């Protein structure tokens, strides 16, 4: 039987079809864990896409937590939004719009309050979380858990 290069996402109900969370990562805001807008990889480095996930928050002004331990790589304004980026090895995790309570070079631990959520990114309170590994955007759900695993199925 020949396997195809066809990749399908199976329903979450299938046992083992959902990737578990990385124990060193945590959700950046409290409340129900709802993805308001999923990751959508761009077809090329400069193509359109959604280079992260929008995660529901309880309210604007909510505390935002470091998703992983590392060093604050950037804390400031990008265009018109407050942004915080944490580096851990080859991984950069960015949250926005978040007014920083940390500064570049600070060492942070997963779960530490790093800022407060500002309004304006979504129609309802949300935080945008983006993750880059060695410069390439990946779905943050690879680390937070819940990403459906790709499964190869036979052509016939």
Buried (B, 14 or more C-beta within 10 A) or exposed (E): EEEEEEEEEBEEEEEEBBBEBBEEBBBBBEEEEEBBBEBBEEEEEEEEBBBBBBBBBEEBEBBBBBBBBBBBBBBEEEEEBBBBBBBBEEBBBBBBBBBBBBEEEBEBEBBBEBBBBBEEBBEEBBBBBBBBEEEEBBBBBBBBBBBBEEEEEEEE
